Amino acid sequence: MATDRGYVAVNDAERARLEAFVARCSDAELARPLPAGWTVGAVLAHLAFWDERVQLLFERWRTTGVPPAPEVASEVDWINDAAKPMFLALAPRRAGELAVEIARATDRLVAALPDEMLARNAAAAAPLNLVRAVHRRDHLDEIERAVGRRPA
């Protein structure tokens, strides 16, 4: 029985939205401040970080055979807070470029996973979220509002 790969189209759509957003933003818009000391660029770097995490953990799982531990919500907050200064140190344009580059690579990876790996992820209570679109959508909605651009 084939595995449902509906997540691929959803990821593709939100990645295309991300690509279009970064392409049309000015450097000033990418540097615009957001709540809690973030900027648009730093949020884009945050997206890149969490997409890169998926790639890294799937590669470790593939090579070791050991699934990653599930995310713990309380750990996510401190990770984001600890990484924020580095995200803010990136040039906003470069942060946007990284978000797009890493999203493309992550989407290629999760789209190409064999059914067996998808089944193993599901059996392990999905420690790695294949639906990258949800995280992107949440943050794109936030930053598009901040720069006065509503989602298309």
VMD Tcl script that builds the backbone (N, CA, C; Angstrom):
set m [mol new atoms 456]
animate dup $m
set s [atomselect $m all]
$s set {name element resname resid chain x y z} {
  {N N MET 1 A 0.839 -1.180 0.000}
  {CA C MET 1 A 0.000 0.000 0.000}
  {C C MET 1 A 0.890 1.250 0.000}
  {N N ALA 2 A 0.620 2.140 -0.917}
  {CA C ALA 2 A 1.415 3.362 -1.037}
  {C C ALA 2 A 1.089 4.318 0.107}
  {N N THR 3 A 2.096 5.033 0.511}
  {CA C THR 3 A 1.956 6.001 1.595}
  {C C THR 3 A 1.405 7.304 1.046}
  {N N ASP 4 A 0.556 7.959 1.817}
  {CA C ASP 4 A 0.003 9.259 1.441}
  {C C ASP 4 A 1.125 10.291 1.413}
  {N N ARG 5 A 1.308 10.911 0.285}
  {CA C ARG 5 A 2.325 11.943 0.123}
  {C C ARG 5 A 1.698 13.307 -0.161}
  {N N GLY 6 A 0.520 13.527 0.386}
  {CA C GLY 6 A -0.143 14.809 0.225}
  {C C GLY 6 A 0.655 15.965 0.786}
  {N N TYR 7 A 1.528 15.677 1.738}
  {CA C TYR 7 A 2.363 16.724 2.326}
  {C C TYR 7 A 3.280 17.371 1.293}
  {N N VAL 8 A 3.621 16.658 0.221}
  {CA C VAL 8 A 4.556 17.190 -0.774}
  {C C VAL 8 A 3.970 18.425 -1.447}
  {N N ALA 9 A 2.727 18.358 -1.881}
  {CA C ALA 9 A 2.096 19.502 -2.549}
  {C C ALA 9 A 1.930 20.684 -1.599}
  {N N VAL 10 A 1.600 20.403 -0.348}
  {CA C VAL 10 A 1.436 21.468 0.642}
  {C C VAL 10 A 2.779 22.147 0.907}
  {N N ASN 11 A 3.834 21.345 1.062}
  {CA C ASN 11 A 5.169 21.911 1.252}
  {C C ASN 11 A 5.578 22.752 0.043}
  {N N ASP 12 A 5.316 22.225 -1.157}
  {CA C ASP 12 A 5.673 22.957 -2.379}
  {C C ASP 12 A 4.982 24.308 -2.434}
  {N N ALA 13 A 3.703 24.349 -2.063}
  {CA C ALA 13 A 2.944 25.602 -2.122}
  {C C ALA 13 A 3.493 26.637 -1.145}
  {N N GLU 14 A 3.778 26.225 0.077}
  {CA C GLU 14 A 4.307 27.186 1.057}
  {C C GLU 14 A 5.742 27.578 0.744}
  {N N ARG 15 A 6.507 26.661 0.172}
  {CA C ARG 15 A 7.865 27.017 -0.241}
  {C C ARG 15 A 7.814 28.038 -1.379}
  {N N ALA 16 A 6.909 27.863 -2.316}
  {CA C ALA 16 A 6.759 28.836 -3.405}
  {C C ALA 16 A 6.359 30.197 -2.839}
  {N N ARG 17 A 5.507 30.195 -1.849}
  {CA C ARG 17 A 5.122 31.447 -1.184}
  {C C ARG 17 A 6.334 32.090 -0.518}
  {N N LEU 18 A 7.148 31.298 0.163}
  {CA C LEU 18 A 8.368 31.798 0.784}
  {C C LEU 18 A 9.310 32.393 -0.261}
  {N N GLU 19 A 9.512 31.656 -1.358}
  {CA C GLU 19 A 10.391 32.132 -2.428}
  {C C GLU 19 A 9.910 33.468 -2.979}
  {N N ALA 20 A 8.620 33.576 -3.232}
  {CA C ALA 20 A 8.057 34.813 -3.780}
  {C C ALA 20 A 8.187 35.957 -2.783}
  {N N PHE 21 A 7.951 35.671 -1.515}
  {CA C PHE 21 A 8.049 36.701 -0.493}
  {C C PHE 21 A 9.465 37.258 -0.423}
  {N N VAL 22 A 10.445 36.387 -0.333}
  {CA C VAL 22 A 11.836 36.828 -0.225}
  {C C VAL 22 A 12.239 37.602 -1.477}
  {N N ALA 23 A 11.814 37.137 -2.639}
  {CA C ALA 23 A 12.182 37.800 -3.893}
  {C C ALA 23 A 11.617 39.215 -3.990}
  {N N ARG 24 A 10.425 39.433 -3.466}
  {CA C ARG 24 A 9.804 40.746 -3.632}
  {C C ARG 24 A 10.083 41.724 -2.492}
  {N N CYS 25 A 10.669 41.244 -1.395}
  {CA C CYS 25 A 10.943 42.126 -0.257}
  {C C CYS 25 A 12.191 42.955 -0.490}
  {N N SER 26 A 12.129 44.172 -0.043}
  {CA C SER 26 A 13.318 45.020 -0.030}
  {C C SER 26 A 14.176 44.634 1.160}
  {N N ASP 27 A 15.424 45.089 1.147}
  {CA C ASP 27 A 16.298 44.841 2.295}
  {C C ASP 27 A 15.727 45.483 3.559}
  {N N ALA 28 A 15.116 46.646 3.399}
  {CA C ALA 28 A 14.511 47.325 4.558}
  {C C ALA 28 A 13.365 46.496 5.131}
  {N N GLU 29 A 12.562 45.887 4.285}
  {CA C GLU 29 A 11.460 45.049 4.776}
  {C C GLU 29 A 12.003 43.814 5.487}
  {N N LEU 30 A 13.068 43.240 4.956}
  {CA C LEU 30 A 13.661 42.061 5.589}
  {C C LEU 30 A 14.287 42.401 6.940}
  {N N ALA 31 A 14.675 43.666 7.121}
  {CA C ALA 31 A 15.267 44.102 8.397}
  {C C ALA 31 A 14.222 44.632 9.374}
  {N N ARG 32 A 12.962 44.675 8.977}
  {CA C ARG 32 A 11.913 45.244 9.822}
  {C C ARG 32 A 11.796 44.503 11.147}
  {N N PRO 33 A 11.707 45.256 12.241}
  {CA C PRO 33 A 11.542 44.628 13.560}
  {C C PRO 33 A 10.182 43.934 13.709}
  {N N LEU 34 A 10.192 42.886 14.477}
  {CA C LEU 34 A 8.989 42.143 14.849}
  {C C LEU 34 A 8.945 42.068 16.373}
  {N N PRO 35 A 7.850 41.598 16.933}
  {CA C PRO 35 A 7.759 41.476 18.395}
  {C C PRO 35 A 8.869 40.592 18.981}
  {N N ALA 36 A 9.136 40.823 20.251}
  {CA C ALA 36 A 10.068 40.020 21.061}
  {C C ALA 36 A 11.511 40.108 20.575}
  {N N GLY 37 A 11.859 41.214 19.893}
  {CA C GLY 37 A 13.231 41.417 19.477}
  {C C GLY 37 A 13.643 40.699 18.205}
  {N N TRP 38 A 12.690 40.132 17.501}
  {CA C TRP 38 A 12.974 39.463 16.234}
  {C C TRP 38 A 12.932 40.488 15.103}
  {N N THR 39 A 13.425 40.090 13.941}
  {CA C THR 39 A 13.252 40.836 12.700}
  {C C THR 39 A 12.705 39.858 11.670}
  {N N VAL 40 A 12.254 40.390 10.544}
  {CA C VAL 40 A 11.776 39.509 9.474}
  {C C VAL 40 A 12.894 38.548 9.074}
  {N N GLY 41 A 14.093 39.079 8.860}
  {CA C GLY 41 A 15.216 38.224 8.472}
  {C C GLY 41 A 15.532 37.163 9.503}
  {N N ALA 42 A 15.482 37.520 10.771}
  {CA C ALA 42 A 15.764 36.546 11.827}
  {C C ALA 42 A 14.714 35.437 11.852}
  {N N VAL 43 A 13.461 35.778 11.591}
  {CA C VAL 43 A 12.419 34.744 11.528}
  {C C VAL 43 A 12.667 33.826 10.331}
  {N N LEU 44 A 13.124 34.390 9.224}
  {CA C LEU 44 A 13.454 33.553 8.067}
  {C C LEU 44 A 14.631 32.631 8.382}
  {N N ALA 45 A 15.623 33.135 9.115}
  {CA C ALA 45 A 16.740 32.293 9.540}
  {C C ALA 45 A 16.239 31.185 10.478}
  {N N HIS 46 A 15.292 31.510 11.331}
  {CA C HIS 46 A 14.663 30.533 12.216}
  {C C HIS 46 A 14.006 29.413 11.392}
  {N N LEU 47 A 13.306 29.779 10.331}
  {CA C LEU 47 A 12.705 28.766 9.458}
  {C C LEU 47 A 13.792 27.870 8.863}
  {N N ALA 48 A 14.873 28.489 8.401}
  {CA C ALA 48 A 15.965 27.719 7.815}
  {C C ALA 48 A 16.552 26.744 8.836}
  {N N PHE 49 A 16.730 27.206 10.068}
  {CA C PHE 49 A 17.278 26.364 11.131}
  {C C PHE 49 A 16.431 25.106 11.335}
  {N N TRP 50 A 15.121 25.277 11.462}
  {CA C TRP 50 A 14.264 24.128 11.749}
  {C C TRP 50 A 14.120 23.208 10.550}
  {N N ASP 51 A 14.194 23.741 9.326}
  {CA C ASP 51 A 14.222 22.867 8.150}
  {C C ASP 51 A 15.541 22.092 8.100}
  {N N GLU 52 A 16.640 22.767 8.371}
  {CA C GLU 52 A 17.952 22.103 8.375}
  {C C GLU 52 A 17.984 20.993 9.424}
  {N N ARG 53 A 17.344 21.229 10.547}
  {CA C ARG 53 A 17.269 20.225 11.611}
  {C C ARG 53 A 16.644 18.936 11.092}
  {N N VAL 54 A 15.569 19.065 10.306}
  {CA C VAL 54 A 14.910 17.882 9.753}
  {C C VAL 54 A 15.887 17.102 8.878}
  {N N GLN 55 A 16.631 17.797 8.038}
  {CA C GLN 55 A 17.599 17.113 7.176}
  {C C GLN 55 A 18.647 16.372 8.003}
  {N N LEU 56 A 19.198 17.061 8.971}
  {CA C LEU 56 A 20.245 16.480 9.810}
  {C C LEU 56 A 19.747 15.249 10.569}
  {N N LEU 57 A 18.576 15.363 11.173}
  {CA C LEU 57 A 18.070 14.244 11.970}
  {C C LEU 57 A 17.659 13.054 11.108}
  {N N PHE 58 A 17.113 13.308 9.912}
  {CA C PHE 58 A 16.815 12.177 9.029}
  {C C PHE 58 A 18.098 11.486 8.594}
  {N N GLU 59 A 19.140 12.257 8.318}
  {CA C GLU 59 A 20.419 11.645 7.925}
  {C C GLU 59 A 20.992 10.816 9.076}
  {N N ARG 60 A 20.949 11.330 10.286}
  {CA C ARG 60 A 21.433 10.556 11.441}
  {C C ARG 60 A 20.605 9.288 11.633}
  {N N TRP 61 A 19.306 9.413 11.474}
  {CA C TRP 61 A 18.433 8.252 11.625}
  {C C TRP 61 A 18.774 7.201 10.570}
  {N N ARG 62 A 18.981 7.657 9.341}
  {CA C ARG 62 A 19.307 6.745 8.242}
  {C C ARG 62 A 20.608 6.006 8.527}
  {N N THR 63 A 21.595 6.722 9.035}
  {CA C THR 63 A 22.901 6.089 9.233}
  {C C THR 63 A 23.003 5.281 10.524}
  {N N THR 64 A 22.278 5.680 11.553}
  {CA C THR 64 A 22.376 4.961 12.833}
  {C C THR 64 A 21.248 3.964 13.048}
  {N N GLY 65 A 20.132 4.172 12.378}
  {CA C GLY 65 A 18.961 3.324 12.596}
  {C C GLY 65 A 18.169 3.691 13.834}
  {N N VAL 66 A 18.584 4.743 14.532}
  {CA C VAL 66 A 17.928 5.153 15.772}
  {C C VAL 66 A 17.098 6.410 15.509}
  {N N PRO 67 A 15.788 6.341 15.759}
  {CA C PRO 67 A 14.969 7.536 15.529}
  {C C PRO 67 A 15.305 8.642 16.523}
  {N N PRO 68 A 15.136 9.890 16.094}
  {CA C PRO 68 A 15.378 10.993 17.026}
  {C C PRO 68 A 14.324 11.011 18.117}
  {N N ALA 69 A 14.680 11.621 19.224}
  {CA C ALA 69 A 13.709 11.796 20.303}
  {C C ALA 69 A 12.651 12.796 19.847}
  {N N PRO 70 A 11.423 12.613 20.268}
  {CA C PRO 70 A 10.377 13.578 19.906}
  {C C PRO 70 A 10.693 14.960 20.478}
  {N N GLU 71 A 10.226 15.995 19.773}
  {CA C GLU 71 A 10.388 17.364 20.269}
  {C C GLU 71 A 9.618 17.538 21.561}
  {N N VAL 72 A 10.213 18.260 22.474}
  {CA C VAL 72 A 9.557 18.623 23.717}
  {C C VAL 72 A 9.313 20.127 23.644}
  {N N ALA 73 A 8.070 20.539 23.778}
  {CA C ALA 73 A 7.710 21.946 23.591}
  {C C ALA 73 A 8.561 22.889 24.431}
  {N N SER 74 A 8.859 22.514 25.656}
  {CA C SER 74 A 9.643 23.398 26.524}
  {C C SER 74 A 11.071 23.563 26.016}
  {N N GLU 75 A 11.583 22.578 25.286}
  {CA C GLU 75 A 12.928 22.687 24.728}
  {C C GLU 75 A 12.964 23.601 23.507}
  {N N VAL 76 A 11.893 23.644 22.758}
  {CA C VAL 76 A 11.855 24.461 21.552}
  {C C VAL 76 A 12.025 25.942 21.888}
  {N N ASP 77 A 11.401 26.396 22.940}
  {CA C ASP 77 A 11.499 27.812 23.303}
  {C C ASP 77 A 12.926 28.220 23.628}
  {N N TRP 78 A 13.623 27.447 24.434}
  {CA C TRP 78 A 14.986 27.847 24.784}
  {C C TRP 78 A 15.911 27.731 23.593}
  {N N ILE 79 A 15.664 26.775 22.708}
  {CA C ILE 79 A 16.488 26.656 21.492}
  {C C ILE 79 A 16.303 27.907 20.630}
  {N N ASN 80 A 15.054 28.318 20.431}
  {CA C ASN 80 A 14.791 29.527 19.642}
  {C C ASN 80 A 15.428 30.751 20.292}
  {N N ASP 81 A 15.300 30.872 21.601}
  {CA C ASP 81 A 15.873 32.023 22.306}
  {C C ASP 81 A 17.402 32.016 22.214}
  {N N ALA 82 A 18.005 30.853 22.341}
  {CA C ALA 82 A 19.467 30.768 22.276}
  {C C ALA 82 A 19.984 31.065 20.871}
  {N N ALA 83 A 19.244 30.691 19.863}
  {CA C ALA 83 A 19.678 30.896 18.479}
  {C C ALA 83 A 19.390 32.303 17.964}
  {N N LYS 84 A 18.458 33.001 18.606}
  {CA C LYS 84 A 18.040 34.321 18.108}
  {C C LYS 84 A 19.198 35.284 17.880}
  {N N PRO 85 A 20.172 35.437 18.784}
  {CA C PRO 85 A 21.268 36.380 18.521}
  {C C PRO 85 A 22.032 36.062 17.230}
  {N N MET 86 A 22.205 34.792 16.931}
  {CA C MET 86 A 22.897 34.410 15.696}
  {C C MET 86 A 22.027 34.702 14.478}
  {N N PHE 87 A 20.726 34.449 14.608}
  {CA C PHE 87 A 19.814 34.762 13.502}
  {C C PHE 87 A 19.822 36.259 13.218}
  {N N LEU 88 A 19.832 37.057 14.282}
  {CA C LEU 88 A 19.842 38.514 14.127}
  {C C LEU 88 A 21.165 39.012 13.548}
  {N N ALA 89 A 22.246 38.276 13.754}
  {CA C ALA 89 A 23.555 38.690 13.246}
  {C C ALA 89 A 23.690 38.477 11.738}
  {N N LEU 90 A 22.858 37.625 11.173}
  {CA C LEU 90 A 22.893 37.400 9.730}
  {C C LEU 90 A 22.351 38.622 8.998}
  {N N ALA 91 A 22.931 38.930 7.863}
  {CA C ALA 91 A 22.354 39.968 7.008}
  {C C ALA 91 A 20.954 39.507 6.628}
  {N N PRO 92 A 19.950 40.364 6.751}
  {CA C PRO 92 A 18.571 39.944 6.476}
  {C C PRO 92 A 18.377 39.314 5.097}
  {N N ARG 93 A 19.024 39.854 4.082}
  {CA C ARG 93 A 18.896 39.278 2.732}
  {C C ARG 93 A 19.461 37.865 2.721}
  {N N ARG 94 A 20.609 37.665 3.356}
  {CA C ARG 94 A 21.215 36.333 3.395}
  {C C ARG 94 A 20.334 35.361 4.168}
  {N N ALA 95 A 19.705 35.828 5.230}
  {CA C ALA 95 A 18.785 34.975 5.982}
  {C C ALA 95 A 17.640 34.513 5.087}
  {N N GLY 96 A 17.107 35.427 4.288}
  {CA C GLY 96 A 16.037 35.062 3.363}
  {C C GLY 96 A 16.503 34.059 2.322}
  {N N GLU 97 A 17.699 34.277 1.797}
  {CA C GLU 97 A 18.245 33.339 0.809}
  {C C GLU 97 A 18.447 31.954 1.421}
  {N N LEU 98 A 18.965 31.924 2.645}
  {CA C LEU 98 A 19.144 30.635 3.326}
  {C C LEU 98 A 17.815 29.934 3.558}
  {N N ALA 99 A 16.807 30.695 3.957}
  {CA C ALA 99 A 15.491 30.097 4.189}
  {C C ALA 99 A 14.987 29.411 2.922}
  {N N VAL 100 A 15.163 30.064 1.794}
  {CA C VAL 100 A 14.707 29.494 0.515}
  {C C VAL 100 A 15.554 28.280 0.130}
  {N N GLU 101 A 16.884 28.421 0.192}
  {CA C GLU 101 A 17.776 27.319 -0.191}
  {C C GLU 101 A 17.537 26.076 0.659}
  {N N ILE 102 A 17.440 26.275 1.956}
  {CA C ILE 102 A 17.274 25.132 2.853}
  {C C ILE 102 A 15.871 24.539 2.736}
  {N N ALA 103 A 14.864 25.390 2.514}
  {CA C ALA 103 A 13.508 24.863 2.295}
  {C C ALA 103 A 13.470 23.981 1.051}
  {N N ARG 104 A 14.134 24.414 -0.002}
  {CA C ARG 104 A 14.168 23.599 -1.231}
  {C C ARG 104 A 14.807 22.240 -0.953}
  {N N ALA 105 A 15.945 22.251 -0.277}
  {CA C ALA 105 A 16.646 20.999 0.010}
  {C C ALA 105 A 15.832 20.093 0.929}
  {N N THR 106 A 15.220 20.677 1.935}
  {CA C THR 106 A 14.417 19.890 2.875}
  {C C THR 106 A 13.208 19.296 2.168}
  {N N ASP 107 A 12.553 20.084 1.339}
  {CA C ASP 107 A 11.388 19.570 0.617}
  {C C ASP 107 A 11.777 18.452 -0.343}
  {N N ARG 108 A 12.933 18.582 -0.999}
  {CA C ARG 108 A 13.397 17.491 -1.872}
  {C C ARG 108 A 13.618 16.226 -1.049}
  {N N LEU 109 A 14.236 16.378 0.121}
  {CA C LEU 109 A 14.499 15.227 0.977}
  {C C LEU 109 A 13.211 14.538 1.409}
  {N N VAL 110 A 12.278 15.289 1.987}
  {CA C VAL 110 A 11.078 14.648 2.516}
  {C C VAL 110 A 10.179 14.108 1.398}
  {N N ALA 111 A 10.246 14.717 0.210}
  {CA C ALA 111 A 9.458 14.208 -0.918}
  {C C ALA 111 A 10.013 12.882 -1.428}
  {N N ALA 112 A 11.327 12.696 -1.303}
  {CA C ALA 112 A 11.984 11.513 -1.847}
  {C C ALA 112 A 12.130 10.370 -0.842}
  {N N LEU 113 A 11.700 10.567 0.384}
  {CA C LEU 113 A 11.850 9.493 1.368}
  {C C LEU 113 A 11.094 8.251 0.911}
  {N N PRO 114 A 11.719 7.100 1.053}
  {CA C PRO 114 A 11.019 5.868 0.689}
  {C C PRO 114 A 9.857 5.584 1.646}
  {N N ASP 115 A 8.882 4.860 1.146}
  {CA C ASP 115 A 7.719 4.508 1.970}
  {C C ASP 115 A 8.133 3.869 3.289}
  {N N GLU 116 A 9.183 3.063 3.257}
  {CA C GLU 116 A 9.647 2.388 4.468}
  {C C GLU 116 A 10.058 3.407 5.535}
  {N N MET 117 A 10.726 4.478 5.126}
  {CA C MET 117 A 11.147 5.497 6.089}
  {C C MET 117 A 9.941 6.279 6.604}
  {N N LEU 118 A 8.982 6.536 5.742}
  {CA C LEU 118 A 7.755 7.215 6.183}
  {C C LEU 118 A 7.015 6.353 7.208}
  {N N ALA 119 A 6.990 5.060 6.974}
  {CA C ALA 119 A 6.335 4.147 7.916}
  {C C ALA 119 A 7.088 4.113 9.245}
  {N N ARG 120 A 8.417 4.122 9.193}
  {CA C ARG 120 A 9.206 4.133 10.430}
  {C C ARG 120 A 8.968 5.426 11.212}
  {N N ASN 121 A 8.878 6.553 10.514}
  {CA C ASN 121 A 8.614 7.830 11.176}
  {C C ASN 121 A 7.246 7.794 11.849}
  {N N ALA 122 A 6.253 7.277 11.143}
  {CA C ALA 122 A 4.903 7.181 11.708}
  {C C ALA 122 A 4.885 6.239 12.912}
  {N N ALA 123 A 5.571 5.110 12.807}
  {CA C ALA 123 A 5.603 4.140 13.908}
  {C C ALA 123 A 6.310 4.692 15.142}
  {N N ALA 124 A 7.220 5.637 14.932}
  {CA C ALA 124 A 7.952 6.250 16.060}
  {C C ALA 124 A 7.234 7.491 16.576}
  {N N ALA 125 A 5.957 7.630 16.249}
  {CA C ALA 125 A 5.135 8.780 16.651}
  {C C ALA 125 A 5.583 10.069 15.968}
  {N N ALA 126 A 6.060 9.942 14.732}
  {CA C ALA 126 A 6.439 11.073 13.877}
  {C C ALA 126 A 7.340 12.083 14.583}
  {N N PRO 127 A 8.528 11.638 14.999}
  {CA C PRO 127 A 9.426 12.588 15.653}
  {C C PRO 127 A 9.898 13.699 14.720}
  {N N LEU 128 A 9.817 13.443 13.419}
  {CA C LEU 128 A 10.192 14.464 12.446}
  {C C LEU 128 A 8.978 14.828 11.598}
  {N N ASN 129 A 8.663 16.100 11.604}
  {CA C ASN 129 A 7.487 16.594 10.904}
  {C C ASN 129 A 7.797 16.776 9.424}
  {N N LEU 130 A 7.143 15.982 8.592}
  {CA C LEU 130 A 7.335 16.070 7.148}
  {C C LEU 130 A 6.594 17.247 6.542}
  {N N VAL 131 A 5.585 17.726 7.229}
  {CA C VAL 131 A 4.763 18.827 6.717}
  {C C VAL 131 A 5.427 20.142 7.128}
  {N N ARG 132 A 6.441 20.529 6.383}
  {CA C ARG 132 A 7.198 21.742 6.673}
  {C C ARG 132 A 6.349 22.986 6.440}
  {N N ALA 133 A 5.309 22.833 5.665}
  {CA C ALA 133 A 4.452 23.956 5.277}
  {C C ALA 133 A 3.790 24.636 6.460}
  {N N VAL 134 A 3.435 23.910 7.485}
  {CA C VAL 134 A 2.711 24.498 8.613}
  {C C VAL 134 A 3.572 25.549 9.309}
  {N N HIS 135 A 4.808 25.218 9.602}
  {CA C HIS 135 A 5.724 26.151 10.255}
  {C C HIS 135 A 5.956 27.372 9.362}
  {N N ARG 136 A 6.184 27.129 8.088}
  {CA C ARG 136 A 6.387 28.241 7.152}
  {C C ARG 136 A 5.151 29.135 7.076}
  {N N ARG 137 A 3.989 28.516 6.972}
  {CA C ARG 137 A 2.751 29.294 6.852}
  {C C ARG 137 A 2.545 30.195 8.065}
  {N N ASP 138 A 2.724 29.643 9.239}
  {CA C ASP 138 A 2.529 30.433 10.462}
  {C C ASP 138 A 3.427 31.670 10.463}
  {N N HIS 139 A 4.700 31.472 10.156}
  {CA C HIS 139 A 5.622 32.599 10.190}
  {C C HIS 139 A 5.442 33.534 8.988}
  {N N LEU 140 A 5.137 32.995 7.830}
  {CA C LEU 140 A 4.892 33.876 6.680}
  {C C LEU 140 A 3.670 34.754 6.912}
  {N N ASP 141 A 2.631 34.200 7.498}
  {CA C ASP 141 A 1.464 35.023 7.840}
  {C C ASP 141 A 1.884 36.178 8.745}
  {N N GLU 142 A 2.672 35.870 9.771}
  {CA C GLU 142 A 3.135 36.870 10.730}
  {C C GLU 142 A 3.970 37.949 10.045}
  {N N ILE 143 A 4.937 37.546 9.245}
  {CA C ILE 143 A 5.830 38.549 8.668}
  {C C ILE 143 A 5.181 39.315 7.520}
  {N N GLU 144 A 4.276 38.685 6.799}
  {CA C GLU 144 A 3.568 39.429 5.748}
  {C C GLU 144 A 2.685 40.513 6.355}
  {N N ARG 145 A 2.076 40.231 7.478}
  {CA C ARG 145 A 1.312 41.276 8.173}
  {C C ARG 145 A 2.234 42.406 8.615}
  {N N ALA 146 A 3.416 42.063 9.096}
  {CA C ALA 146 A 4.361 43.049 9.617}
  {C C ALA 146 A 4.858 44.004 8.532}
  {N N VAL 147 A 4.998 43.495 7.322}
  {CA C VAL 147 A 5.481 44.353 6.241}
  {C C VAL 147 A 4.339 44.903 5.400}
  {N N GLY 148 A 3.105 44.658 5.849}
  {CA C GLY 148 A 1.948 45.206 5.143}
  {C C GLY 148 A 1.601 44.491 3.863}
  {N N ARG 149 A 1.950 43.230 3.781}
  {CA C ARG 149 A 1.630 42.433 2.599}
  {C C ARG 149 A 0.814 41.231 3.035}
  {N N ARG 150 A -0.390 41.198 2.608}
  {CA C ARG 150 A -1.262 40.072 2.935}
  {C C ARG 150 A -0.904 38.879 2.073}
  {N N PRO 151 A -1.086 37.656 2.590}
  {CA C PRO 151 A -0.854 36.474 1.761}
  {C C PRO 151 A -1.716 36.527 0.515}
  {N N ALA 152 A -1.141 36.047 -0.597}
  {CA C ALA 152 A -1.851 36.045 -1.892}
  {C C ALA 152 A -2.977 35.037 -1.892}
}
mol reanalyze $m
mol bondsrecalc $m
mol representation Tube
mol addrep $m
